[in-house]
Amino acid sequence: MAPFLAILALALLTGGCTFKQGVARTSAVLLDDMIAALNAESDTNHAREAAASLLVILEGHVRADPGHRPLRRAAAQAYGGFAFGFLEKEEPDRARQLYKRGRDHGLRALGLSPSSKNAPFRKALVRLGRGDISLLFWTAYCWSGWINLSRGSPDALADLPRAEAMMARTRAIDPQFFYGGPELFFGVYYGSRSRLLGGDPQKAAAHFRRAVSASGGRFLMAKFLFARYHAVQTQNKELFVRLLNEIEKAPMGLLPDQALANALAKKWAKALRERMKDLF
């Protein structure tokens, strides 16, 4: 009788959901724990292998319950993190496709369309609040990643105002979300382009400083992107060297929840330093 009672209990807990949906929803928290465990992994090679399997598991759960927002958000976060951490440099075409998958998961969960015109899209964002911030952030993150790797496409570039508006809404709700993630976004946004194309070194520096401050300097990826997209763009070699030194000298275990991001920042900082003569 015990198995029957367990199934009955699950059915009662999940209300009108199908059995598959019930299993998917009860697994959603566990999947978040798996993402957290992945982020806490300091071995980048092991993390890459594990992340690929996690994406398949997430897709299976989304198929079982496509209307469950937490699963869509987890998928957007996982696709965005995998594309940024492991694919952008070596497999940009594949990274672009995964960013797009993450974007589509997020937009569907938010009830937004990628084809919406800018004005209605911005109006729709106003109704989104703190309960939507994680979906907002990871959707905008994936969308901007896809745009960045699709610069030869006028249609992709036309999407930039909506991705920017989505991250601006995230920043308005909580600029310190995910270790200052919205501030980091705008640091790269203003720091990665020339003034003729909308870049603004002063705005970029202010956003980067706030992003670094959000974690007390413990989220090393903020310092790496500060060096890569501001110090190089402004040819500030002193700042560049200082930021890379801080990354490379940072102790292991500085931010346990983001051990993977910090390990990648250390690895990339070393590679960036080796290019210093070409960059300055």
N, C-alpha and C positions, 0 to 999 in steps of 0.2 A: 504493500500500500504506500510505502514511503515515496517511491518515484512518482506515483499518481498525485499524492498530496503536494509534492514539490512543483509539479506542472500546474496543478490547480492554483497554488499560491502565486506562481508567476503570472498566470492568466488574470487573476484578480488584481495584481499590482499594476499590470499594464493596460487595464481597462479594455477599450475597444480595439487595441492593437492586435495584429496577427501574432502568432507565436514567433515567427522570424523577427518581426519588429521588436517584440519584447526582449528577445535575446540580444538584438543589436543595441537597444537602449540601455539594458543593464550592463552591457560591455563598454559603453561610451566612457564611463569613468576610468575603467581599466586602460582603455586606449590612451587617455590623457596621462595616466601613470607611465605608460610605455614611452610616450613622447618625452615626459619629464626625465625618465631614466636615460633616454638617448641624449638629451641635452646635458646630462650630468656625466656622460662618458668622455674621458680625456684621451682615449685611444682613437684617433681619427679614422684609421683603417677599419677598426672594428665597428665604429659608428656608421660608416658608409655601408658596410655589408648589412647591418641590422636595419638601417633606414629603408633600404630597397624592399625588404620583406614587409616592413611596417606599412608601406604605401599600398601593397597588395591587400593586406588585411583590412586597411581602412576602406578601400574601394569595395570590398566584399560587404562590409557593414553598411556602407552607404546604399548599396544596391538593395540590401534587405529592408532598409528604412530610409528612403530618399527624402522624406520630409522632416527628419530629425536634425534640427539646427546644430546641436553640439557635434554631431558626426561630420557635418559639412565644414564646420569651423576647424575641427581637428585635421581634416583632409587638406584644407587650405594652408594651415600652419605647416603640416608635414611636407607638402609639395614645395612650398616656398623655401623652407629651411634646407631641403635636400638640393634643390636647384642652386641656391646661393652657395651653400657650403661645399658642394662636390662637383657641380657640373658646369658652372658659368665659364670657367677658364678653359677646361679641356673639351667639353661637349656643349658649346653654346646653343646649337640647334635643339638638342634634347632638353636643355635647361629651359629654353623658350617655350617648348610644348608643355613642360611640367608647370611652369608659371601660369600658363593659360588654363590648365586644368584646375589649379588652385584658385585662380580668379573666378572661374565659372562655378565652382562649389560655393564660394563665398557669396557671389552675387545671387545665386539661386536661393540661398538661405536667407538673404536679406530682402528678397523679393524685388530686386533691381535688375534692369536689363542693360547689357553692354552696348546696346544700340540706342539707348535713350538719348535725347538731345540734352545739351549741357544744362539749360535752365530748369527743365522739369527734374532732371537728375539731382541738381543741387537742392531743389525744393524738397525732394523726397528725403534727402539726408537729414533735414532739420528735425524730422520726427524720430530719428534714431538717437538713443541715449546711452547711459552708462552700461545698461545690460547688453548693448550691441557692440561694445568697444572692441572686444576681441575679434569678432567677425569683421568689423570695419578695418581694423589694423591689418589683419592678415590678408584680407581681400585686396586692399590698396597696395600692400607689400608685393603680392603676386602680380597684380596688374602693372605696377611700375616696373617690375622685373621683366615682364613680357615686353613692355614698350621699349625698355632700354636695349633689349636684344633684337628689336624689330625696327631699328632706326631707318632702314631702307624702305619702310612701308608708310606711305602717307596716312593710311587708315589707322595704323597703330599710333602714330604721333598725334592724330586727331583725338585719341582717347586720353591724352595726358591731362587735360583740364579736369576730367572726371576723377581720375586717379588722385590727382592733387587735391581736389575738393573733398574726396573721401578721407584722405589723411589729415586735411585741415580740420575736418569735423572730429576726427579722433583726437587731434591735438587740443581742440577746444574742450573736449570732455576731460581728458587727462594727459597732459604733455609728458608725464613721466611713465606712462604705460610701457611695459616691457623694457625697463632700463632706459627710459628716454627714447624709445623707438620713434615716435613721431618727430622729435627734435632731430634725431639722426637722419631721418628721411629728408627733412628740409635742408639739413647741412649738405647732404649729397646733391639734393635738387639744385641748390644755388651754387654749390662749389664745383660741380662737374661740367659746367658750361661757361663759355665766354660771356662777357657783358652783352655782346651783340645778340646772343641767343637767350638772354634773360638771366644770366648768371649775376651773382652779387657776392663778392668775397666777404664783405662785412657781415651781411646777413648769414652767410654760411658759417663764419667763425662763431657768431653768437649762438647759432643753433648747435654747433658741435660742442661748444663749451657747456651748454645746458645739458646736452646728452651725456657728456662725460661726468658732469656733476650729479646726474640722476642716480648713478650707481656708486657715487663716491670714488670714481676712477677704477672700479673693480671689473666693469664690463669692458674688456680690452678691445673688443671689436670697434667700439666707439672711437678709441684712440687711433686704431689702424685706419679707419675711414677718414678721420680728421687729417691724418698725415697724407693719405692717398689723394683725397679730393680737395683739400684746402692748401696744405703746405706746398704740395707740388704745383698746384694751379697758380699760387701767388709767389712761387719760387722762394719760399721762406725756409731755407735750409736749416737754420737753427731750430725752428719749431719741428721740422721733419725729424731731425736727429734726436731731439728731446723725446718726442712721442715714441719713436721706435725703441729708444733706450728704456723707457718706462715699461713698454710691452715686454721686451726681452728679459728685463730684470724682475718682472713680477713673479712672485712665488706661485708654485702649483697650489691649487686649492684656494685661490684668492676669492673665487665666486663659485662654489661647488655646484650650484644649480645650472650654471652656464659653463661648465668645464670644457665642453666641446667647442663652443664659440671662442673661448679664450685660447684653447689649443690651436685652433685654426688661425687666430689672430697672431699668435707667436710664429707659426709656420710662415704665414704670409708676410709678416714684418721682416723676417730674415731674408726672404726672397726680394722684397722691395728694397731693402738696404743694399743688396747686391747690384741693384740697377741705379744706384744713386748717381754715379758719374754720367749716366745717360739722361737722368731726369733733371739735373741741375748744371 
